[in-house]
Amino acid sequence: MTLTLDQLPDRQACTVTQVAPPANAPEWHEWLEEIGFLPGERVMVMARALPGGDPLVVRIGSSTFALRRVEAACVQVATEHRAADGAAA
């Protein structure tokens, strides 16, 4: 099962595996990669706005961004635990 950044609990360390924008917004791929969402980068959801949890405060590397949930849903991730399991297999 593929996890996306918007599905993770706050403060869960993970690694970007892929950026997959929706068909109606292919330009998001380039934009998200330009701001640092590249495969292998560590990322974490720091907080969510109330009410509704949109936008998300996301830390990637030493940068912090606010992403809408729909944008965060484009960032596929592996949790640190899952990434370690995959390396051991």
C-alpha positions in Angstrom: 0.0 0.0 0.0 1.3 3.4 -1.0 1.2 6.1 1.7 1.0 9.7 1.0 2.1 12.6 3.1 -1.4 13.7 4.0 -2.2 10.3 5.4 0.6 10.3 8.0 0.2 11.3 11.7 1.9 14.4 12.8 5.6 14.0 13.7 6.0 10.7 11.9 9.4 10.6 10.2 9.2 9.3 6.6 11.1 9.4 3.3 9.8 10.7 0.0 9.6 7.8 -2.6 7.8 9.6 -5.5 5.9 12.7 -6.5 2.7 11.8 -8.4 0.6 14.9 -9.3 -3.1 14.6 -10.4 -3.7 14.5 -14.1 -5.4 17.9 -14.0 -2.3 19.6 -12.4 0.9 18.0 -13.9 2.9 21.1 -13.2 2.8 20.3 -9.4 5.4 17.6 -10.0 8.0 20.1 -11.0 6.9 22.6 -8.4 7.1 20.1 -5.5 10.5 18.8 -6.7 11.8 22.4 -7.0 11.0 23.1 -3.3 12.7 19.9 -2.2 10.3 16.9 -2.4 12.7 14.6 -4.1 13.0 10.8 -3.7 15.1 9.9 -0.7 14.5 13.2 1.2 13.3 12.9 4.8 10.0 14.7 5.5 7.6 15.1 8.4 4.2 16.7 9.0 4.7 19.0 11.8 1.1 20.3 12.4 -2.3 20.7 10.7 -4.4 23.8 10.7 -7.7 23.7 12.7 -10.4 23.2 11.8 -10.2 20.6 9.1 -6.5 19.9 9.0 -5.8 22.0 5.9 -3.1 23.2 5.3 -0.4 21.0 6.7 2.9 22.4 8.0 5.6 20.1 6.5 9.3 20.0 7.1 11.6 18.7 4.4 15.3 19.0 5.1 15.8 22.3 6.9 12.8 24.0 5.2 9.3 24.3 6.4 6.3 24.7 4.0 2.5 24.9 4.3 0.9 22.5 1.8 -2.7 22.0 1.1 -3.9 18.4 1.7 -4.4 17.9 -2.0 -0.8 18.9 -2.6 0.5 16.7 0.2 -1.5 13.8 -1.3 0.9 13.9 -4.3 3.9 13.1 -2.2 4.3 9.3 -1.8 6.3 8.3 1.3 7.7 5.4 3.2 7.9 5.6 7.0 11.3 5.2 8.6 10.2 1.8 10.0 9.0 0.6 6.5 12.1 1.9 4.8 14.3 -0.1 7.3 12.2 -3.2 6.7 12.6 -2.9 3.0 16.4 -2.6 3.3 16.6 -5.7 5.5 14.7 -7.8 3.0 
